[in-house]
Amino acid sequence: MAGEEEKTMAGVKALLSWAALIGISDSHSRNSPLSSCLGHSLFVSDFPGAGGRGLGAARELRRGELVLRVPKVALLTTESVLLDPKISSLMERHKHLSPVQRLIVCLLVEVDKGRSSKWYTYLSQLPQDYTTLSNFTVTEIKSLQVDDAIWVAEKAAEKSKSDWNGSLSLLKELDIKPQLLKFKSWLWASQTVSSRTLHVPWDEAGCLCPVGDLFNYDAPDDSVLYENDEIEVALKSCSSKSTVEAVNTSTESLTDGGYEESSSSYCLYARRRYKQGEQVLLSYGTYTNLELLEHYGFLLPQNPNDKAFIKLDPDLYKITSWTNESLYIQPDGTPSFVLLCALRLWVTPISCRKSCMQLVISGSQISVQNEVQVLNWLAKRCYETLWNLPTTIKEDKILVTGIDKFQKGTAWMDFSDFGPVLQELKNFFEGHNLKFEESKNLVLDEMPIRVRKSLERWRLAVEWRLGYKDMIFKCFCYCKEKIDELSPCSKS
Ligand SMILES: C[S@@+](CC[C@H](N)C(=O)[O-])C[C@H]1O[C@@H](n2cnc3c(N)ncnc32)[C@H](O)[C@@H]1O
């Protein structure tokens, strides 16, 4: 393991030296030492439990401060790979491919070049595998338990397969190594693109941004706008016009950077104040945990943007023009504004709905009776949802703790604790041709690598369903509490 760590560190060092040579810098002054592109504002480190390898603040950083600049020549984009006329002319014949398929093909072309690729050092530092939903096996997908989530995972897997099928003839014409024609290689490249690209204005597939893609994720949070950290100070201290513009833009849209024509580079800014040593995070966008799992292969334990969807009556979808995506339960268990409005209208007799519409849209309660009806219906639906799922919150918690123990290499485990989820655990090991009775003696390092990886994906599936159930249970409690408040006895 120590050898592996040393190898990783050496790889990072090589990446940072290469990055310095190509002009990537975390310093405002252009004459930074060439041995590394970092050190002035950022440093690379491991942040266990918060994304792993990431970037830390090398000094105190102010909100809005430019922390990294990546020149256009360093960006791996479809445009930059197509500077090669041979690849460009072949690609021309496959116009039907989507921008993302084209970028995936370009990435595979660069991998195929090996050391002769301009991005060889960068490509060597990319993760070797991913835990995004497309990588989940049928059994791992089933562990999500919730129909909607299973559907999303199956769709993601199908999409990867069909994108690969659609690109195969171009890949063959490009005459790349047979190994890179395989679906496994496609899946790796597509998940690299899914989890690491940054937005550029000229290509909807985005760009691979060396070093810029080492920032781990934090959910966008409105409160950073009101931090006691005057933007003006940052603005005054930023000399270049582009920096000032970017700070303004980031203030409005809550993005942390972007491609700037004025300096022909990708510029990344601190989205809040950071103390020295703290991990500097980037907001890739607003995602639910299922979306994070689908596109990035991880979950945020406290995700303010998470949503839980429950089955609603088909009539409810018809009575308003609100989209299905707006009808959800929030992380604290409260129904979304739109879900509450829709339910208030839905339980209202059809003949009265029109006259109540204005009241409903303004967010007001129609009547106590209507409100209690809504809350009763919602509580019942939450209860049924939880009841119909194969395992309970308590069982899932036991399972997550058990998987954690396996992952940490705990040699001994008391399986009597597992109760009903013991069967799921058994199925997991037997599905990997490991005798379950032996599993108590299995230490993670000794498990075949494919089992270790599957364990990681399975844990994510169980953790996701646990988060889902937690939101539904909180909603049930919220409804019961509100009903109590509204009932006549509680008022006396
Ligand atoms: C753009 S990369 C960030 C750098 C990455 N950690 C690396 O070592 O290359 C995005 C990936 O980092 C991981 N990641 C980012 N933010 C995370 C977070 N808050 N928690 C867990 N994993 C995270 C996920 O694997 C994600 O797909």
The ligand as a MOL file (V3000), in Angstrom:
LIG
                    3D

  0  0  0     0  0            999 V3000
M  V30 BEGIN CTAB
M  V30 COUNTS 27 29 0 0 0
M  V30 BEGIN ATOM
M  V30 1 C -13.6510 16.3770 -10.8930 0
M  V30 2 S -13.1900 15.0060 -9.9890 0 CHG=1
M  V30 3 C -12.4630 15.6540 -8.5280 0
M  V30 4 C -11.0900 15.0970 -8.2490 0
M  V30 5 C -11.0210 13.6480 -7.8770 0
M  V30 6 N -11.2120 13.4830 -6.4450 0
M  V30 7 C -9.6970 13.0260 -8.3010 0
M  V30 8 O -9.0240 12.4140 -7.4770 0
M  V30 9 O -9.3560 13.1040 -9.4690 0 CHG=-1
M  V30 10 C -14.7610 14.4690 -9.4860 0
M  V30 11 C -14.7660 13.1760 -8.7150 0
M  V30 12 O -14.2540 13.3590 -7.4110 0
M  V30 13 C -15.0350 12.6500 -6.4430 0
M  V30 14 N -15.7050 13.6480 -5.5930 0
M  V30 15 C -15.8130 14.9770 -5.8200 0
M  V30 16 N -16.4220 15.5950 -4.8080 0
M  V30 17 C -16.7320 14.6630 -3.9040 0
M  V30 18 C -17.3800 14.6790 -2.6330 0
M  V30 19 N -17.8310 15.8040 -2.0980 0
M  V30 20 N -17.5240 13.5040 -1.9790 0
M  V30 21 C -17.0740 12.3490 -2.5060 0
M  V30 22 N -16.4520 12.2620 -3.7080 0
M  V30 23 C -16.2800 13.3990 -4.4120 0
M  V30 24 C -16.0350 11.8320 -7.2430 0
M  V30 25 O -15.4560 10.5890 -7.4950 0
M  V30 26 C -16.1560 12.6230 -8.5240 0
M  V30 27 O -16.5480 11.8570 -9.6200 0
M  V30 END ATOM
M  V30 BEGIN BOND
M  V30 1 1 1 2
M  V30 2 1 2 3
M  V30 3 1 2 10
M  V30 4 1 3 4
M  V30 5 1 4 5
M  V30 6 1 5 6
M  V30 7 1 5 7
M  V30 8 2 7 8
M  V30 9 1 7 9
M  V30 10 1 10 11
M  V30 11 1 11 12
M  V30 12 1 11 26
M  V30 13 1 12 13
M  V30 14 1 13 14
M  V30 15 1 13 24
M  V30 16 1 14 15
M  V30 17 1 14 23
M  V30 18 2 15 16
M  V30 19 1 16 17
M  V30 20 1 17 18
M  V30 21 2 17 23
M  V30 22 1 18 19
M  V30 23 2 18 20
M  V30 24 1 20 21
M  V30 25 2 21 22
M  V30 26 1 22 23
M  V30 27 1 24 25
M  V30 28 1 24 26
M  V30 29 1 26 27
M  V30 END BOND
M  V30 END CTAB
M  END
